[in-house]
């Protein structure tokens, strides 16, 4: 019986930790620009520079 209460306690602590981590991520604007990374990856910066020569 004690093992069940221990597992419930551990899962509650882990769930609360995950929730706090999620709240920190939202408040620090980690999800501000979720589409930008894939567009920056495809952007070729060599095209922006003038040709040398």
Buried (B, 14 or more C-beta within 10 A) or exposed (E): EEEEEEEEEEEEEEEEEEEEEEEEEEEEEEEEEEEEEEEEEEEEEEEEEEEEE
